Amino acid sequence: MSKKAVFFLLFSSVFFFCGFEDKKETISVGAAAPLTGPQAYIGIGMMQGAQMAVEDANVKGPVFGNTKLSLVAVDDQSNPTQAVLMANKLIADPQVVGVIGHFNSSCTKPASTIYHEGRMAQITPASTNPEISRQGFDTFFRICATDDVQAPAAARFAAKELGVKKIAIIDDKTTYGVGLATVFEKEFKALGGTVLSHDGITQGEKDFAPLLAKVQSLGPELVYFGGVYPEMALLVRQAKKMGLEALWMGGDGIFDVTLIKLITPPLATGIYATMLGVDPHSIPEARDFVTRYEARYGEIGSFSAYGYEAMNVLIEAIRRAGKNDRQAVLAQIKAMKDYPGILGVINFDKNGDAIGKSVGVYKVEDGKFVFLQEAKA
């Protein structure tokens, strides 16, 4: 099935399950993610999780009075400019009282300014760059760990568990990729490791032969990539073809089964990745969601549970607010304590960051990501 077909079906199901004829009895929640383009698989998975949260809420009954929920899904195409346009679209809709999104930090950061100016709560399920929450926007929240937890955990694993001494670093020049790679580099050096090179690529590039030839000449034991799975797949495939034998590692942006499929399972074997938290399959509270999701859509996406979790936090705030009022919903998120999410209890600090979130370290084996260990802040 083409991505356009998937996109159409997603929106059809959103309005089939969540639309209501009487606008006066409907309140809307926004969700923004890459639904088309090379990162669509991960964005659609996140959106499907959000959609299930809305449907679950409507099954329970009105969120307040006789009011039901509808989902307004928008496609940011993993493009910062498009993300700003979509943020403005959501802000302009008086029925939308809050938004979950975006996926990419490079989209979330510029969009956060729009939501702040519009006084609308924004909860990102997946954007990990720590600078976003340091802008001082009281409308911003996230339910995942940040890169100043993820990157040091990866560096410590590489240095202490893998025994790596010499590495090369590549990032994709995005807010996420540069931030992740920079923190990884700092921690790896602090542990006594040597960084032979740190280069950047651009999302959408296809030919990395010159860069990989340079990296190969330096003789790294491991190449760390700050970026997302489409470019990682090309880098690894081209590196293997030219005989670069170094190990490969990346962050949550590469943690998706699509990476393995793009590389082919045998060549993907041995890739390491960090991911936000542990596998939802292993969390008792997430079992019902995972079972229902996989019965409906197939294998759960890497951020499907995070989309579900973030949307449930927003819905709970709407219930507590008891009215169609962005400021009231925002106030309820700020006041929320010990929310019992499917991925663990959620509390936010003064910057809107989730408190006490961890990352897991994984390795590709037998065509799948296998959990190795957990690392907390």
N, C-alpha and C positions, 0 to 999 in steps of 0.2 A: 504493500500500500504506500502511495506517495505521501510526503510530508504534508502537501496541500490537502489531501484527502483526510489525513489524520487530524489536521487543523480544523477542517470543516466539521468532522464528526465530533470533535471535542466541543466546539461551540454549539452544535446542534443539541448535544446531550446536556450542556450547561443550561440552555434555555428550556429544554424539555423538562428537566427535573426541577429547575429552580425558578422558572419564570411564572409570573402570575398576572392575570389580566388587569386586576385593579391596582394601579400604581399607588393609590393611597394606603394600601395594606401591604406594601412591599418596601423593604429597606435593602439597600445594596452594599455589597462588600467588593472591593476591587482586588485584583490579583494580576501582577505583572511578571512576565518571564519571557525567555526566548522561545517562541512557539513555531518559528520558521527559521531556516538557515542551519548551519552545521551543528549548533548546540540545541536544536529543537528537541531531540530525544530527552535530554535532561530537563528542559523547561516544561515539556508536556507532562512528564512524570510528576514534577512539582505541582503543576496545575491540576492534575487528576487528584492528587491528595487533597488539595484545597477544595475542589468540587465535592469530594466525598464528605468533607467536614460540613459544608453547607447543607448537603442532602441529609446528613445525620441530624443536624440541628432542626431542620424542617420536619423530620419524622417525629421528633420529640414534641413538636407543637410550636406555637408562636413564640418568637423571642421576647415579645412583650405585647400586651393587648391582643389584637388580632393580626399582628404583623409577622409576615414571613420574610425569609431571606432570598435574595437573588445574587448571583455571581456575575460581575462584570470583568471578563477576562481580556487583557490587552497584551499584544505582542511587542516586546521591545527589541526583538531581533538581535539581542546581545550587542546592541549599538547604543552608546551613550546619548547621541543626538536623538535617536528614536525614543529612548527611555524618557527623556525630558518631554517630548511631545506627548507620550502616553501618560506621564504624570499630570500634565496640564489637562489632558482629556478627563482624567478621573476627578481632578479637582473641580472641573467645570460642571460635573454632574452632581446636582444637589442631593440626589438619592444615595450617593456613595459616602459612607461615614468613616471608612478606614480602608487600608490597603495592605496586602502582604506582597512583598517583593522588594527588590528585584533579585535575580539570581547572581549576576555578575557585580562585583564591587564597583567596576568602572561605570556601571549603569546606576547602581544604588546611590553612589555618592552625589552625582549631579541631580538626580531625581529627588534626593532627600531635601534639597533646598526648596524645591517646588512644594513638597508636602508640608514643610515647615512654614513657609509663607502662607499656605492655605489652611494651616492649623488642623491638619488631618494626620492621624496616627499612621505610622508606617512600621510594619514588622517584617524584617527580612528573614526568610528561612535559611539563607545560605551564604550571604555576603560576609566574608571573614576579615576584610581589611580593617585594622584597628583605628585608622585615622577617621573613618566615617563617624564613629561615635564620639570623637574628640572635637567635633565641630561645634558642640554646644547646643544641638537641636533637641529640644525636649519632646519632639514628635517622633523621634527615632528609637526603635527597639530591635533587638535581634535575639533569636533563640539558640544560636549556635556558638561554638567556641570561636575565638579570633586567631589570627595568624601569629600573634605573639605567644600563643599557646601551641599552635600546630607546628610552626616552623622549628622552634627549639626542640620539640619532641622528636621531630624527624632528624635533626642534626645529631642529637644525642644517640638516637638509634643507629645512625650511620657510623658514628665514631666509636661507640662503645659496644654495640651488639654485632655490627658487621666488621668492625676493626678497620674501617676505611681511613686512610691518611691523606690521600690526594684526590681532589674532586674538580670537576668543571661545572659551572652553573650556566643555565640558559633560562631567560624569562621571555614572556610574550609582550612586554612593554605596556601591559595594562596595569590599572591600579592594583588589582589582585596579584597578578604575576610578579610585578616588580617588588611589591611589599613582601610577599611570601619569600621570594628568593633572597631579598636583602636581609631579612631577619635570620633566615637559614644560614646565610654566609657569616653573619656576625657571630652566631652561636657556634658554628663549626670551627671558626678561627679561635674562639675563646677556649675551645676544647683541645687546642693544639694542632688542628688540622690545617692543611695547605689548600688554598683555593687557586688553582692554576689559571683560570680564566672565568670571566662573567660576561656573557654576551646576550644580546637581545634579538628577537625575531618579531615579525609582525603577524598578527592573526590573519589567516587567509593565504599566507605564503605557502609555496609548494615544494620548492627546491632548496634543500638545506645542505647540499653536498659541500660547498666551499667552507661553511662553518664547521661541519662535522669533520672535514679533513684537518682543519686547524685543531679541533679538539682531540682528534686521534693522535696527532703529532705530539701532543703534550703528555699523553699516557696517563689519563685519570683512571682511578679505580672505580669511580662512580660519577654519573652525570645527573645533576639535580635540575628538574624542570619546574619553573613557576609558570603555570598556564593551565589550559584546558585540553581535554582529550583529543580533539581533531588534530592539533599540531603535534601533540605528543606521539600519536600514532604514526604520523609521517616521519618524525625524527627517529623513532626506534626502527621503523622499517628500513629507512635509508642507512642508518648506522649499522644495522645487521648486515645489509647488503655489501657495505664497504669493509666489513670485518672489524668494526669497533667493538671490542669485547667488554667494555665497562658495564657495570651495573647501572640500572636506571631507577630513579625515584622521583616522586612528585607529590603534590598535595591533593586536597579533596576535588580539585578541578579535573583530575584525571581518573578519579574513582568512579568509574561507570563501566558496565559490561560492554558498552559500545567500543571502548578502547580496545578490549581484548578481541572483539570481532573484527575491528578495522586492521589490527596488526596480524591477526590469525593466532589462535591459542598457543601453538608451539613456540612461536617467536615472542609472544608476550610473557611466557613463563619466566619468573624471576624478577619481574618489575615490582618495586615496592611503592606503597602509597600510604599517606595518612588520610584519615576520614574523620568527620565530626562525630564523636561518640562511637558506640559499638553497634554491631549489626542488629537492626530492629527485630530480626527473627529470634534473637536471644533474650529479648526483653518481654517478660510476661504481660505487662500492661499494653504492649503493642501487638500482641498476638492476634487479637480479634481484627484489628485494622489490616494487618498484613494478610491474613487469611481472606478477608473480603476483597481487598485490593487485587490480590493475585488471581482470585476466582474470576474477577471482572476484566482485568487488563493484562494478565500474565505477570511475568517477573517484575517485582517491585523495583522502581527506579531508585537511584542513590539518594534523591532528595524528595521522594514522594511522601515519606513519613514526616519530613520537615515542613512540607507544604500543608499537610494535615494539621500538624501541631501548631504552626503559626496562625492558621485560620481559626482553630479552636480557641486560641487565646483572644483573638479579636472578637469572636462571637460571644465569648463569655463577658467581655467588657461591654458589648452591646446589651446583653441581657441585664447586666447590673446597672447600666445607664438608664435603661427603660424608656428611651426616646430617640428620635432621629436627630441627633445632635453631635456633631464631631467633637466639640469641646468636652461634652459629657463622657463620650466614649474614651477620649484621650485621658481624661482624669481617672477613669476606672482602670486603665492599663497601668498608669503610674502608681495607683494605690494597690494593685494586685500583689498578693503575697501567697507563696507556696501553692501555685497553681499545679494540680496533679496531672501533668501531661503524660502522653504515652511513652515519651523518651526520658522521663524523669521529672522531678519537681522543678518548676520554673520560678525564679525570682530575678528581678532586674536591679542593677546598680544605678547610681545617679546618672550615668551616661546612657542607660538603656541597654547595656550589655547583660547577657544572661550570666548569672553567677555560678561558678563551680562546674562549668561544662568541660568535658574531656575530649580527647581525640584517640582514635585507635590506629594502630599500625598494621598494615595488611601486605600480603605478598600474593602475586598471581601464581596459582598452581592448578593444574588440571582444568584450565579454562575458566577459572573463577578467582575472585579475591578471597583469600583465606586470612582470617583474623589471627594476629600474632600476639599483640599486647595492647594494653590501655595506658595512656599517659594523661595525667591531670595537671591543671595549672599549678 
